[in-house]
């Protein structure tokens, strides 16, 4: 397969991954958190795509998905900065899973890296933007630190979402090993 055919395939698969992630964004476990954050499966297609094609394409697929998710899936934001951080940039960071490009046995690590990248952006958003909305107490704890509040708040949905993504990637790792390794592209 020529390089130009690989480019077309990469873009086509990227569009399909974004569409699949968009469908999965409607299947979620609500957390009841005031400013958003749900447990779901949306990161898995982006992780798989990034682990096949690499960081650059993974970042782009995540960016496109995150932006579309805000506009098409009832995004919650208090200002344009929170929309940018909590959707576009957060999901873009899932593409960091691509550092594990073409290594199917390491798919679980790619999932952890991509999910952690997303968590970091949500954490930054919580510390910088949502700090002014920090309650006096949260989960029975007195809140005096925006950093601690952001860690708790974002951990409430990111930790379960990460565990789900890692488990799914472990189960899919063997059956998708040729896809992730890119053997069909050589």
N, C-alpha and C positions, 0 to 999 in steps of 0.2 A: 504494500500500500504506500503510495507516495505521501510526501509530507503535506501537500495540499489536501489530499483526501483525509489525512489525520486531522488537519485543522477543521475541516468541515464536520468530521465526526465528533471532534471535541466540542464544537459549538452546538451541534445537534443534541449531543448527550447532555450538555449543560442546560439547554432549554428544557429538555425532558426532566432533568433532575429538579429544576426550579418548579416545574409544573407538578411533579409528584410531591415535593415538599409543600407546595401550596395546598394541595388536597389534604395532606396529612395535618396541616395547620388547623383544620376544622375538627380533627379528632384529638381532643385534649382532655386532660384531667384538671379541672379548675382548682385553684388553691385558695381562693377567697381573698387573695391579697388585694389591697386597696388600689394600687397603681399598676396592676397587671402582674404577669408572670404565671405561666401555666406549665404543667408537666406534659410533655408530648414526645412525638417521634420525628419532628421536622428536621432535626440535625442529621439523621442517619443518611438520607440520600446525598446531602452535601458532603458528608464525611467520605462516603464511598467514592463519589466523584473526585474529590480532592486527592484521595489516596491513589486513584488511578491516573489522574492527569497532572497532579502537582499543586504547589502552593498558589501560583498565579491564577490558573483557571479556577481553583477552589475558592480563592478570595473573591473573584468576580462573580461566581455563581452565588456565593453567600450574600454579597452586596445586592445583587439583583433580587434575590429572594427576600431579604430583609426589607428592602424598599417596597416591593410589591405587597408583602405581608402587612405593612402598616396601612397601605391604601386600600387593600382588598379584603382584609380580614379583621377589620375593626380595631385598628391600632389605638393604643392609649398613650398620649403624650401631653405634658404640661406646656411645652414650648418646642420650637424647631430643634433646639439642641438635644432635647430628650428623644425626639423622633430620630434624629441622626444617630445618637449613641445607642439607644435601646433597640433599634431595628436595623438600620443600614450597616453601621459599623459592628454591632454585636454579632450579627449573623455572618458578616464578612469574615470575622475572626475564626469562624468554624472551618473556613478554608485552610487554616494553618495545619489541619490534619494532613495536608499534602506533603508535609516534611517526611512522611512515611510512604512516599510515592513508590508504587510497584512492589510493595512488601506485604503480601497478604497475611503472613503470620504475625505481623505487627499492627494489624488493623485496629485492635483494641487500644494500642498506644496512640494511634492517630485520633481515635475517638476522644481519648482523654485530653490530648493536646488541643483539639478543636473546641471541645466543650469548655476547657479551662480558658481559652482565648475569649470565648463569648462571655464567660463569667467575669473576667477582668474588666471588660467594657461595661457590663451592667454594674459592677462594683464602683467603677469610676463615676458612672452616672448617679449612683446612689449617694456617693460622698459629695459630689459637686452640685448636682441639680436637686435631688430629692432630700437633701439634708434639711432644708427648711420645712419639710413636711414630716420630719421625724417626731413620732409621738413621745410622750413622757415615759411610757412603758410599752414594751412589746414582748410578747410571749412570757409575760409575768416578770420580765426583767426591767429594771430602771434604765432608761436610755440617756446616756450622757455623751456618747461619742457617735458621730455620724459614720465613722469607719466601722464600728462594731454593728451599728444598726444596718448598714448596707450589707455587711457580711452575713448577718442573720437573714435579712429580707431576701436577698438574692440567692442565698444558699437553700432557702425553703423550696425553690422550684428547680434551681440548677443542679443540685446534688442528685435528686431523683431522675431528672432528665439525663444527666450524665451516666448514671448507672444503667438506665434503659438503653441508651445509645451504645454503651460498651457491651452489654449483654447481647444486643441484636448483632453488633459487629462481630462478636466472637462466634455466634451461631452462623452468620453468613460468610465468615472468613473462608471456610473450606469450599463451600459451594460456589463462591465468587472468586476463588483464587486466580483463575486464568484471567478474569476481567480485571481484577486489581493489578495483577502483574503486567497486564497489557500485552500478553502473548498474541492476541489477535491483531495487534497493530504492527507486528514485526514482519 
